[in-house]
Amino acid sequence: MPDRLPPGLLLASQFAAGAANHALPGGIGAHAVTVRFLRGRGVPLDRATASIALYCPAKSVARAIVLMVFLAASPAWRLGELIPDGRTLVPVLAVAGTGAAVAGVALTVVRPLRRPVTGLLRTALADARLVHTRPCRVLALWRGAAAMPLLQGCVTAPGTAVAAVPAPGSLAVDAALVFTLAAFGSPVALATATVIGFRVLTDWLPLLPGALVLSALIRAKVL
């Protein structure tokens, strides 16, 4: 977002977004709070939505880079072994190509979709170019995108690996964390206790202050 936003309220809105994220899955709650906050600051809806659309790929790219760094530094992994073979790659490319084709046909046939989608893409590209002409905004964007997987990697390296893999629901992520720790030689009981403690510290403890901040921002009509 190239616009200048009040840093205190912006930070508070992210605490509120974290609390809302527990109510709605897949980051929808956090995105809704963020868009509502930006709208309250006078940012048009298309630009507020485009900022979310830009930040999500930035997070994915940053997580992938952090993951590659961790794997390259680990003597237990060889990057060449992670490249999928043809039997895995062909179905993935087929699914991706089918999805792109369906989206293209939908935009061509359903005219009411064409204008908002093209407008969103145009706004996102314009804001991306503008943001990347400002070094302080470039630093804030990519430093913020890489901060969470780096912090997770400092706590438990498998957390960074799981963060780069799309999985439905936190239970699937927690199971993958336990499996990854066990694969690195940790006893299953210790791996399970570690993941439970990690989840309590990162999810449940911040929930109460986040809910209080969300309530306060709603009462103050910031959201």
Phi, psi and chi 1 to 4 in degrees:
 res  aa     phi    psi   chi1   chi2   chi3   chi4
   1 MET       -  113.2  175.7   63.7   63.0      -
   2 PRO   -72.8  -16.4   23.8  -32.0      -      -
   3 ASP   -70.2  149.2  -53.9   72.2      -      -
   4 ARG   -84.5  126.7 -178.2  175.1  -66.2  -82.1
   5 LEU  -118.4  150.6  -61.2  169.2      -      -
   6 PRO   -64.1  119.3   20.4  -31.2      -      -
   7 PRO   -63.3  -37.4   19.9  -30.6      -      -
   8 GLY   -64.4  -48.9      -      -      -      -
   9 LEU   -66.3  -34.7  -73.7  178.6      -      -
  10 LEU   -63.1  -44.7  179.2   61.1      -      -
  11 LEU   -63.3  -43.0  179.5   61.1      -      -
  12 ALA   -62.6  -38.2      -      -      -      -
  13 SER   -64.3  -30.7   73.0      -      -      -
  14 GLN   -74.7  -32.8  -63.2  -48.4  -66.5      -
  15 PHE   -62.2  -44.5  -85.4   99.0      -      -
  16 ALA   -63.7  -39.3      -      -      -      -
  17 ALA   -63.4  -37.1      -      -      -      -
  18 GLY   -62.9  -38.5      -      -      -      -
  19 ALA   -68.3  -42.5      -      -      -      -
  20 ALA   -65.0  -26.1      -      -      -      -
  21 ASN   -67.0  -21.6 -143.0   30.6      -      -
  22 HIS   -74.5  -23.3  -75.6   75.1      -      -
  23 ALA   -85.2  -33.2      -      -      -      -
  24 LEU  -122.9  134.7  -64.7  173.5      -      -
  25 PRO   -79.1  168.2   30.2  -34.8      -      -
  26 GLY    66.4   23.0      -      -      -      -
  27 GLY    78.1    5.1      -      -      -      -
  28 ILE   -65.0  -41.6  -62.4  176.3      -      -
  29 GLY   -62.0  -44.6      -      -      -      -
  30 ALA   -65.1  -42.3      -      -      -      -
  31 HIS   -64.3  -39.6  -65.1  -23.8      -      -
  32 ALA   -63.6  -43.3      -      -      -      -
  33 VAL   -64.4  -42.3  169.9      -      -      -
  34 THR   -64.0  -45.1  -59.1      -      -      -
  35 VAL   -63.3  -41.1  169.6      -      -      -
  36 ARG   -64.5  -38.5 -169.9  170.7  177.1   84.7
  37 PHE   -63.5  -45.5  169.0   75.2      -      -
  38 LEU   -64.1  -39.3  -66.4  175.3      -      -
  39 ARG   -62.3  -38.0  -65.4  -74.6  -69.4  124.2
  40 GLY   -67.5  -22.2      -      -      -      -
  41 ARG   -88.7    7.2  -61.9  -64.7   96.6 -166.6
  42 GLY    89.7    8.9      -      -      -      -
  43 VAL   -80.9  129.6  178.3      -      -      -
  44 PRO   -59.9  155.4  -21.4   31.7      -      -
  45 LEU   -61.0  -41.0  179.4   59.6      -      -
  46 ASP   -65.4  -37.3   56.9  -13.6      -      -
  47 ARG   -74.9  -34.7  -62.6 -169.8   61.6 -120.1
  48 ALA   -65.0  -42.6      -      -      -      -
  49 THR   -67.5  -38.8  -51.9      -      -      -
  50 ALA   -63.9  -33.1      -      -      -      -
  51 SER   -64.0  -38.9   71.3      -      -      -
  52 ILE   -66.0  -43.2  -58.5  -64.7      -      -
  53 ALA   -62.7  -30.0      -      -      -      -
  54 LEU   -79.0  -38.6  -72.8  171.9      -      -
  55 TYR   -71.8  -33.1 -174.0   51.7      -      -
  56 CYS   -62.1  -48.3  -69.0      -      -      -
  57 PRO   -64.2  -33.8  -20.7   31.7      -      -
  58 ALA   -61.6  -41.9      -      -      -      -
  59 LYS   -63.2  -42.4  -72.8 -164.2  -59.8 -178.1
  60 SER   -63.2  -43.2  -60.8      -      -      -
  61 VAL   -64.5  -44.2  170.7      -      -      -
  62 ALA   -63.8  -41.5      -      -      -      -
  63 ARG   -64.1  -40.5  -74.8  174.2  172.7  176.0
  64 ALA   -63.5  -40.4      -      -      -      -
  65 ILE   -64.8  -45.6  -67.0  173.6      -      -
  66 VAL   -60.8  -42.0  171.2      -      -      -
  67 LEU   -61.5  -44.1  174.4   60.3      -      -
  68 MET   -63.3  -37.4  -69.3  -62.9  104.2      -
  69 VAL   -64.3  -45.5  170.6      -      -      -
  70 PHE   -62.4  -43.4  -87.1  112.1      -      -
  71 LEU   -67.3  -37.9  -68.6  176.7      -      -
  72 ALA   -66.2  -32.0      -      -      -      -
  73 ALA   -83.1  -11.4      -      -      -      -
  74 SER   -90.9  127.2  172.1      -      -      -
  75 PRO   -73.1  -12.2   26.9  -33.7      -      -
  76 ALA   -83.9   -9.3      -      -      -      -
  77 TRP  -124.5  148.8  -67.1   89.5      -      -
  78 ARG  -121.7  126.8  -66.0 -179.9 -179.1  176.4
  79 LEU   -61.1  -31.4  -66.7 -179.9      -      -
  80 GLY   -63.8  -30.0      -      -      -      -
  81 GLU   -73.0  -17.1  -61.9  174.6   -5.1      -
  82 LEU   -85.4  -13.2  -60.7  177.2      -      -
  83 ILE   -72.4  124.0  -59.9  175.2      -      -
  84 PRO   -67.2  149.5   23.6  -32.3      -      -
  85 ASP   -82.1 -179.8   55.2   18.0      -      -
  86 GLY   -62.7  -35.2      -      -      -      -
  87 ARG   -65.3  -28.5  -68.4  175.5  -62.4  177.6
  88 THR   -89.5  -37.2  -56.3      -      -      -
  89 LEU   -70.4  -38.4 -165.5   57.9      -      -
  90 VAL   -62.4  -48.6  169.9      -      -      -
  91 PRO   -62.2  -36.7  -21.7   32.5      -      -
  92 VAL   -63.9  -45.3  170.7      -      -      -
  93 LEU   -65.0  -35.2  -67.0  177.2      -      -
  94 ALA   -65.4  -44.3      -      -      -      -
  95 VAL   -64.1  -44.0  171.1      -      -      -
  96 ALA   -63.3  -42.3      -      -      -      -
  97 GLY   -65.5  -39.3      -      -      -      -
  98 THR   -64.0  -42.5  -58.0      -      -      -
  99 GLY   -62.1  -42.1      -      -      -      -
 100 ALA   -65.7  -39.0      -      -      -      -
 101 ALA   -66.4  -42.5      -      -      -      -
 102 VAL   -62.5  -43.1  169.5      -      -      -
 103 ALA   -62.7  -41.5      -      -      -      -
 104 GLY   -64.2  -42.3      -      -      -      -
 105 VAL   -65.1  -41.4  170.7      -      -      -
 106 ALA   -61.8  -41.9      -      -      -      -
 107 LEU   -68.6  -30.2  -69.5  176.2      -      -
 108 THR   -77.3  -40.7  -57.3      -      -      -
 109 VAL   -83.8  -45.8  175.7      -      -      -
 110 VAL   -89.8   95.7 -174.6      -      -      -
 111 ARG   -64.4  -35.8  -69.2 -172.4  176.7 -178.1
 112 PRO   -60.3  -21.6  -26.4   35.8      -      -
 113 LEU   -80.4  -25.8  -73.4  177.1      -      -
 114 ARG   -64.1  -47.2 -167.7 -177.9  -51.0  167.0
 115 ARG   -64.8  -49.9 -174.7  173.6 -179.8  178.8
 116 PRO   -65.3  -35.6   18.5  -29.6      -      -
 117 VAL   -69.2  -46.5  170.5      -      -      -
 118 THR   -65.1  -36.6   54.6      -      -      -
 119 GLY   -64.1  -40.4      -      -      -      -
 120 LEU   -63.9  -44.0  175.8   64.2      -      -
 121 LEU   -64.6  -40.9  -68.7  175.8      -      -
 122 ARG   -63.6  -43.7 -164.6 -178.8  -56.0  113.1
 123 THR   -65.7  -42.0  -57.9      -      -      -
 124 ALA   -62.9  -43.9      -      -      -      -
 125 LEU   -66.3  -39.7  -68.6  175.0      -      -
 126 ALA   -64.6  -44.4      -      -      -      -
 127 ASP   -67.8  -35.9  -80.5   -0.3      -      -
 128 ALA   -62.5  -43.7      -      -      -      -
 129 ARG   -63.0  -42.1  -73.6 -165.3  -62.8  -92.6
 130 LEU   -66.5  -42.8 -176.4   57.0      -      -
 131 VAL   -61.3  -41.3  164.8      -      -      -
 132 HIS   -79.5    2.6  -76.1   83.8      -      -
 133 THR   -92.9   -4.3   60.3      -      -      -
 134 ARG  -116.3  108.4  -56.8  178.8 -178.7  179.8
 135 PRO   -56.3  -37.9  -24.9   33.7      -      -
 136 CYS   -65.5  -35.7   61.6      -      -      -
 137 ARG   -74.1  -36.4  -66.8  -55.9  173.9   96.8
 138 VAL   -60.9  -44.8  172.9      -      -      -
 139 LEU   -63.0  -43.3 -178.9   61.5      -      -
 140 ALA   -64.2  -41.9      -      -      -      -
 141 LEU   -63.8  -55.6  171.3   63.9      -      -
 142 TRP   -79.1  -29.8  -68.4  103.5      -      -
 143 ARG   -66.8  -42.4 -179.0  179.6   58.2 -170.9
 144 GLY   -65.5  -39.2      -      -      -      -
 145 ALA   -65.8  -32.8      -      -      -      -
 146 ALA   -90.0  -14.4      -      -      -      -
 147 ALA   -64.9  -45.8      -      -      -      -
 148 MET   -63.7  -50.0 -178.8   56.5   70.3      -
 149 PRO   -63.9  -30.9   18.7  -31.5      -      -
 150 LEU   -66.8  -43.4  -79.8  172.8      -      -
 151 LEU   -65.4  -40.7  -69.1  173.4      -      -
 152 GLN   -62.3  -38.8  -72.2  179.4  -26.1      -
 153 GLY   -66.4  -30.6      -      -      -      -
 154 CYS   -71.2  -27.5  -68.4      -      -      -
 155 VAL   -83.6  -51.9  177.2      -      -      -
 156 THR  -155.5  117.6  169.8      -      -      -
 157 ALA   -57.3  -35.9      -      -      -      -
 158 PRO   -60.6  -23.6  -26.3   35.2      -      -
 159 GLY   -60.7  -37.1      -      -      -      -
 160 THR   -69.2  -39.5  -56.2      -      -      -
 161 ALA   -63.2  -43.2      -      -      -      -
 162 VAL   -68.9  -34.4  172.4      -      -      -
 163 ALA   -62.8  -24.6      -      -      -      -
 164 ALA   -86.9   -5.0      -      -      -      -
 165 VAL  -109.7  118.8  179.4      -      -      -
 166 PRO   -66.6  122.8   22.7  -30.6      -      -
 167 ALA  -138.0  138.0      -      -      -      -
 168 PRO   -77.4  118.5   26.9  -31.3      -      -
 169 GLY    84.0  153.4      -      -      -      -
 170 SER   -71.9  -25.5   60.3      -      -      -
 171 LEU   -63.6  -40.4  -69.1  178.4      -      -
 172 ALA   -64.5  -39.2      -      -      -      -
 173 VAL   -65.4  -44.4  175.1      -      -      -
 174 ASP   -63.8  -40.9  -66.8  -18.4      -      -
 175 ALA   -62.5  -40.2      -      -      -      -
 176 ALA   -66.3  -35.9      -      -      -      -
 177 LEU   -62.7  -46.5  -81.6  169.1      -      -
 178 VAL   -61.2  -44.6  172.6      -      -      -
 179 PHE   -62.2  -41.8  174.6   79.5      -      -
 180 THR   -66.8  -42.7  -52.7      -      -      -
 181 LEU   -62.6  -41.5  -74.5  171.3      -      -
 182 ALA   -65.3  -35.5      -      -      -      -
 183 ALA   -65.8  -27.8      -      -      -      -
 184 PHE   -85.5    6.1  -84.2   92.2      -      -
 185 GLY   102.9    2.5      -      -      -      -
 186 SER   -77.8  139.5  176.1      -      -      -
 187 PRO   -58.7  146.4  -22.7   32.7      -      -
 188 VAL   -61.0  -40.7  175.1      -      -      -
 189 ALA   -63.4  -42.8      -      -      -      -
 190 LEU   -67.5  -40.1  179.5   60.0      -      -
 191 ALA   -62.9  -41.3      -      -      -      -
 192 THR   -64.4  -45.2  -56.5      -      -      -
 193 ALA   -63.2  -37.5      -      -      -      -
 194 THR   -63.8  -44.7  -59.9      -      -      -
 195 VAL   -66.4  -40.1  171.5      -      -      -
 196 ILE   -62.5  -44.9  -68.3  174.2      -      -
 197 GLY   -63.3  -40.4      -      -      -      -
 198 PHE   -61.3  -42.0  173.8   71.6      -      -
 199 ARG   -67.6  -39.2 -174.1   62.8   62.7 -168.4
 200 VAL   -64.0  -44.6  168.9      -      -      -
 201 LEU   -69.8  -36.5  -71.3  173.1      -      -
 202 THR   -93.8  -23.0   57.0      -      -      -
 203 ASP  -113.2  -53.7  -81.5   -3.1      -      -
 204 TRP   -81.9  -38.6  -66.5  106.0      -      -
 205 LEU   -64.9  -41.2  -74.7 -176.9      -      -
 206 PRO   -73.7   -8.1  -16.9   30.9      -      -
 207 LEU   -65.2  -44.0  178.1   58.9      -      -
 208 LEU   -64.8  -52.3  178.6   58.5      -      -
 209 PRO   -62.1  -34.1   17.8  -29.8      -      -
 210 GLY   -64.6  -40.9      -      -      -      -
 211 ALA   -66.0  -37.9      -      -      -      -
 212 LEU   -65.7  -41.7  -66.6  175.6      -      -
 213 VAL   -66.1  -41.1  171.8      -      -      -
 214 LEU   -59.1  -45.6  175.9   61.2      -      -
 215 SER   -62.9  -41.7  176.3      -      -      -
 216 ALA   -65.8  -40.0      -      -      -      -
 217 LEU   -68.1  -34.6  -68.1  179.9      -      -
 218 ILE   -68.4  -42.6  -69.1  174.9      -      -
 219 ARG   -65.1  -33.2  -72.7 -161.0  -55.3  -90.9
 220 ALA   -83.3    1.3      -      -      -      -
 221 LYS    63.6   24.7  -59.3 -173.6 -177.1  -58.8
 222 VAL   -77.5  -32.9  174.2      -      -      -
 223 LEU  -112.1      -  -63.4  177.8      -      -
